[in-house]
Amino acid sequence: MNAWLTLAHALIVLTMPILMVGLVNRTKALWAGRKGPGLLQSLWDLLRLLGKRPVYSEVASPLFRAGAWVGLVSALLAAMIAPIVGNLAPLQFEFDFIAFAYTIGLARIFLMLSAMDVGSSFEGMGAAREASFSALVEPALFLLIASASVVTGQNSFAALMGQLQQTPVLLLPAVIVLFILLQAEAARVPVDDPATHLELTMVHEVMSLDHSAADLAAMQYAAALKMTIYAGLIAALLNPIPATRAPLASLAAALILMCAVAVTVGCVESLVARLPMRRVPRYLMAASLLAALCLGAAGLLVGLK
């Protein structure tokens, strides 16, 4: 990967989470008939949190303090593996999609551990919900990757995403699966609601109640980064311009597609209510079922060749 493309990838990883959250909030505000916050409002919120002094529970251990930062570092590492700029990624190696999936999983584990470390039954409830939902998310991701691997014969994440777009039959289902994974991993409606304050419906937000200042900023940025990662994967699937042929055009197309995904997230959150807790597993299982159908279709396509 060219040095300047690696730099562009890093800049996108660092800046797009702010813009993605801004676009989602602005879209929701427009649907509600309001002007809404500025596109960079989340940046000012993060800077405000960084200037505050954290408050820790008397029973909190170093594990609680490390949870938010391990989650952030894990999300950054996963973002460097994910092919956001076209069909290339800075960290690209054989079977790197396994490292991607379990790097995201590491962030999730430390988030749950830090929530349970303070001894709050409320946060323990959120951690239990996060664990149960994540068990339904990972099969969908691996089934989708298996489908791409069967069709393309590739064994790296970037190559899989780059060549899967050449199989139109699987393209739309793959985009739908990735969009559902985005909603689950980034705690967005209809799986979760980042603005909720109701005990019976909170999942991700309840695990951050005892975090403050820089720790809370790290958790919020990590959540926005996960949304950026999956939006980048969707953009990689839909990007018609290979990065190896026209790097600048491919980069511009990726940015436009990621912004379009953010607007779509905002529209969905404005038009669809949050699912009742008992229906969330069904929604996530639908993504796994769709990914399994993709795998079956991939097998048929290979068998017909």
C-alpha positions as CSV (number, residue, x, y, z in Angstrom):
1,M,0.0,0.0,0.0
2,N,1.4,3.4,-1.0
3,A,2.6,5.6,1.9
4,W,0.2,8.4,1.1
5,L,-2.8,6.0,1.0
6,T,-1.8,4.7,4.4
7,L,-1.7,8.3,5.6
8,A,-5.1,8.9,4.0
9,H,-6.5,5.8,5.7
10,A,-5.2,7.0,9.1
11,L,-6.6,10.4,8.7
12,I,-10.0,9.0,7.7
13,V,-9.9,6.7,10.8
14,L,-9.2,9.7,13.1
15,T,-11.5,12.3,11.6
16,M,-14.5,10.4,10.1
17,P,-16.0,9.3,13.4
18,I,-16.6,12.9,14.3
19,L,-18.2,13.7,10.9
20,M,-20.2,10.4,10.9
21,V,-21.8,11.3,14.3
22,G,-22.4,14.9,13.1
23,L,-24.1,13.7,9.9
24,V,-26.3,11.2,11.8
25,N,-27.4,13.9,14.4
26,R,-27.9,16.6,11.7
27,T,-30.1,14.1,9.6
28,K,-32.2,13.2,12.7
29,A,-32.6,16.9,13.4
30,L,-33.8,17.7,9.9
31,W,-36.4,14.9,10.1
32,A,-37.6,16.4,13.3
33,G,-37.9,19.9,11.8
34,R,-35.0,21.3,13.8
35,K,-31.7,22.9,12.7
36,G,-29.8,20.6,15.0
37,P,-26.2,20.6,16.2
38,G,-23.2,21.4,14.0
39,L,-21.3,18.7,12.2
40,L,-18.4,19.1,14.6
41,Q,-20.4,19.2,17.8
42,S,-19.2,15.7,18.9
43,L,-15.6,17.0,18.6
44,W,-16.4,19.9,21.1
45,D,-18.1,17.4,23.4
46,L,-15.0,15.1,23.4
47,L,-12.7,18.1,24.1
48,R,-14.9,19.2,26.9
49,L,-14.8,15.7,28.5
50,L,-11.0,15.6,28.1
51,G,-10.8,18.8,30.1
52,K,-12.6,17.3,33.1
53,R,-11.3,15.4,36.0
54,P,-12.4,11.7,36.2
55,V,-14.3,10.4,39.2
56,Y,-13.9,6.8,40.2
57,S,-15.9,4.5,42.5
58,E,-14.2,3.4,45.7
59,V,-14.5,-0.2,44.6
60,A,-13.2,0.3,41.1
61,S,-10.0,-1.5,40.3
62,P,-7.4,-0.7,37.6
63,L,-9.4,-3.0,35.3
64,F,-12.2,-0.4,35.3
65,R,-9.8,2.4,34.3
66,A,-8.2,0.3,31.6
67,G,-11.5,-0.8,30.0
68,A,-12.2,2.3,28.0
69,W,-8.7,2.7,26.7
70,V,-8.3,-0.9,25.7
71,G,-11.6,-0.6,23.8
72,L,-10.3,2.5,22.0
73,V,-6.9,1.0,21.1
74,S,-8.6,-2.2,19.9
75,A,-11.0,-0.2,17.7
76,L,-8.1,1.8,16.2
77,L,-6.3,-1.5,15.5
78,A,-9.4,-3.0,13.9
79,A,-9.8,0.2,11.8
80,M,-6.3,-0.3,10.4
81,I,-7.1,-3.8,9.3
82,A,-10.5,-2.9,7.7
83,P,-10.3,-2.0,4.0
84,I,-11.9,1.5,4.2
85,V,-10.0,3.2,1.3
86,G,-11.1,1.1,-1.7
87,N,-9.7,-2.5,-1.6
88,L,-6.5,-1.7,0.4
89,A,-5.7,-1.6,4.1
90,P,-2.5,-0.6,6.0
91,L,-2.4,-3.9,8.0
92,Q,-3.1,-6.6,5.4
93,F,-2.1,-10.2,5.8
94,E,-3.5,-13.7,5.3
95,F,-6.6,-14.4,7.3
96,D,-6.5,-10.9,8.8
97,F,-10.3,-10.9,9.0
98,I,-9.9,-13.2,12.0
99,A,-7.7,-10.7,13.8
100,F,-10.3,-8.0,12.9
101,A,-13.2,-9.9,14.4
102,Y,-11.4,-10.7,17.6
103,T,-9.9,-7.3,18.0
104,I,-13.4,-5.9,18.0
105,G,-14.3,-8.7,20.4
106,L,-11.4,-7.7,22.7
107,A,-12.9,-4.2,22.9
108,R,-16.3,-5.6,23.8
109,I,-14.9,-7.9,26.5
110,F,-13.0,-5.1,28.3
111,L,-16.1,-2.9,28.0
112,M,-18.2,-5.6,29.8
113,L,-15.4,-6.3,32.4
114,S,-15.1,-2.6,33.2
115,A,-18.9,-2.4,33.6
116,M,-19.0,-5.3,36.0
117,D,-15.9,-4.2,37.9
118,V,-17.8,-1.5,39.9
119,G,-20.2,-4.0,41.3
120,S,-23.4,-2.4,39.9
121,S,-26.2,-4.8,39.1
122,F,-27.5,-2.2,36.7
123,E,-24.3,-2.2,34.7
124,G,-24.0,-6.0,35.0
125,M,-27.4,-6.2,33.3
126,G,-26.1,-4.1,30.4
127,A,-23.0,-6.3,30.2
128,A,-25.1,-9.5,30.1
129,R,-27.2,-8.0,27.2
130,E,-24.0,-7.0,25.4
131,A,-22.7,-10.5,25.7
132,S,-25.9,-12.1,24.4
133,F,-26.2,-9.8,21.5
134,S,-22.5,-10.1,20.5
135,A,-23.0,-13.9,20.4
136,L,-25.5,-13.3,17.6
137,V,-23.3,-10.7,15.7
138,E,-20.1,-12.7,15.2
139,P,-21.7,-15.6,13.3
140,A,-23.1,-13.1,10.7
141,L,-19.7,-11.6,10.2
142,F,-17.9,-14.9,9.8
143,L,-20.6,-16.4,7.5
144,L,-20.4,-13.3,5.3
145,I,-16.6,-13.5,5.1
146,A,-16.9,-17.2,4.3
147,S,-19.2,-16.4,1.5
148,A,-16.8,-13.9,0.0
149,S,-13.9,-16.3,0.4
150,V,-15.8,-19.1,-1.4
151,V,-16.6,-16.8,-4.3
152,T,-13.3,-15.0,-4.6
153,G,-10.8,-17.6,-3.3
154,Q,-9.0,-14.8,-1.4
155,N,-7.8,-15.0,2.2
156,S,-7.3,-11.4,3.2
157,F,-10.0,-8.9,4.2
158,A,-9.1,-6.2,1.7
159,A,-8.9,-8.7,-1.2
160,L,-12.3,-10.2,-0.2
161,M,-14.1,-6.9,-0.1
162,G,-12.4,-5.7,-3.3
163,Q,-13.5,-8.7,-5.3
164,L,-16.9,-9.4,-3.7
165,Q,-18.3,-6.4,-5.5
166,Q,-17.8,-8.3,-8.8
167,T,-20.5,-10.8,-7.7
168,P,-23.7,-8.8,-8.0
169,V,-25.9,-11.6,-6.6
170,L,-24.2,-11.3,-3.2
171,L,-23.6,-7.5,-3.1
172,L,-27.0,-6.3,-1.8
173,P,-27.3,-9.0,0.9
174,A,-23.7,-8.3,2.0
175,V,-24.5,-4.6,2.4
176,I,-27.6,-5.4,4.4
177,V,-25.7,-7.7,6.7
178,L,-23.0,-5.1,7.3
179,F,-25.5,-2.4,7.9
180,I,-27.2,-4.5,10.6
181,L,-23.7,-5.2,12.1
182,L,-23.1,-1.5,12.2
183,Q,-26.3,-0.9,14.1
184,A,-25.4,-3.6,16.6
185,E,-21.7,-2.7,17.1
186,A,-22.2,1.0,17.2
187,A,-25.2,0.8,19.5
188,R,-27.6,2.5,17.0
189,V,-31.4,2.2,16.6
190,P,-33.2,-0.2,16.3
191,V,-30.8,-2.4,18.3
192,D,-29.9,0.2,20.9
193,D,-30.4,3.9,21.4
194,P,-27.5,6.1,22.4
195,A,-29.9,8.8,23.7
196,T,-32.0,6.6,25.9
197,H,-32.2,6.8,29.7
198,L,-34.7,4.1,30.3
199,E,-33.4,1.2,32.5
200,L,-35.3,-1.5,30.6
201,T,-33.9,-0.5,27.2
202,M,-30.3,0.5,27.8
203,V,-27.5,-1.8,26.6
204,H,-24.3,0.1,25.6
205,E,-25.1,3.3,27.5
206,V,-25.7,1.6,30.8
207,M,-22.1,0.2,30.7
208,S,-20.7,3.7,30.6
209,L,-22.6,5.3,33.5
210,D,-19.7,5.1,35.9
211,H,-17.2,6.5,33.3
212,S,-16.4,10.1,33.2
213,A,-14.0,12.7,31.7
214,A,-11.4,11.2,29.4
215,D,-12.6,7.6,30.0
216,L,-16.1,8.5,28.8
217,A,-14.6,10.4,25.8
218,A,-12.6,7.3,24.8
219,M,-15.7,5.1,25.0
220,Q,-17.8,7.5,22.9
221,Y,-15.1,7.9,20.3
222,A,-14.6,4.1,20.1
223,A,-18.3,3.7,19.5
224,A,-18.2,6.3,16.7
225,L,-15.1,4.6,15.3
226,K,-16.9,1.2,15.1
227,M,-19.7,2.9,13.1
228,T,-17.0,4.4,10.8
229,I,-15.4,0.9,10.3
230,Y,-18.6,-0.7,9.2
231,A,-19.5,2.2,7.0
232,G,-16.1,1.9,5.4
233,L,-16.7,-1.8,4.7
234,I,-20.0,-0.9,3.1
235,A,-18.2,1.7,1.1
236,A,-15.5,-0.8,0.0
237,L,-18.2,-3.1,-1.3
238,L,-20.0,-0.3,-3.3
239,N,-16.9,1.6,-4.4
240,P,-16.7,1.3,-8.2
241,I,-13.2,2.7,-8.5
242,P,-10.2,0.4,-7.6
243,A,-7.7,2.2,-5.4
244,T,-4.9,0.6,-7.4
245,R,-6.0,2.3,-10.6
246,A,-7.3,5.8,-9.5
247,P,-6.3,6.4,-5.9
248,L,-7.7,9.9,-5.6
249,A,-11.0,9.1,-7.2
250,S,-11.3,5.9,-5.1
251,L,-10.7,7.9,-2.0
252,A,-13.3,10.5,-2.9
253,A,-15.8,7.8,-3.7
254,A,-15.2,6.1,-0.4
255,L,-15.7,9.3,1.6
256,I,-18.9,10.1,-0.3
257,L,-20.3,6.5,0.3
258,M,-19.4,6.7,4.0
259,C,-21.2,10.0,4.4
260,A,-24.2,8.4,2.6
261,V,-24.2,5.5,5.1
262,A,-24.2,8.1,7.9
263,V,-27.2,9.8,6.4
264,T,-28.9,6.5,6.0
265,V,-28.3,5.7,9.7
266,G,-29.9,9.0,10.6
267,C,-32.9,8.4,8.4
268,V,-33.5,4.9,9.8
269,E,-33.2,6.3,13.4
270,S,-35.8,9.0,12.5
271,L,-38.3,6.6,10.9
272,V,-37.9,3.4,12.9
273,A,-38.5,2.9,16.6
274,R,-36.2,1.0,18.8
275,L,-37.1,-2.7,18.9
276,P,-38.4,-4.2,22.1
277,M,-35.6,-6.1,23.9
278,R,-37.1,-9.5,23.1
279,R,-37.1,-8.8,19.4
280,V,-33.5,-7.6,19.1
281,P,-32.1,-11.2,19.0
282,R,-34.5,-12.0,16.2
283,Y,-33.2,-9.0,14.3
284,L,-29.6,-10.0,14.7
285,M,-30.4,-13.6,13.9
286,A,-31.9,-12.4,10.6
287,A,-28.5,-11.0,9.7
288,S,-26.9,-14.4,10.4
289,L,-29.6,-16.1,8.4
290,L,-29.1,-13.7,5.4
291,A,-25.3,-14.3,5.7
292,A,-25.9,-18.1,5.7
293,L,-28.0,-17.7,2.5
294,C,-25.1,-15.8,1.0
295,L,-22.8,-18.7,1.8
296,G,-25.2,-21.2,0.2
297,A,-25.5,-18.9,-2.9
298,A,-21.7,-18.7,-3.1
299,G,-21.4,-22.4,-3.0
300,L,-23.9,-22.7,-5.9
301,L,-22.1,-20.1,-7.9
302,V,-18.8,-21.9,-7.5
303,G,-20.5,-25.3,-8.3
304,L,-21.9,-23.9,-11.5
305,K,-18.6,-22.7,-12.8
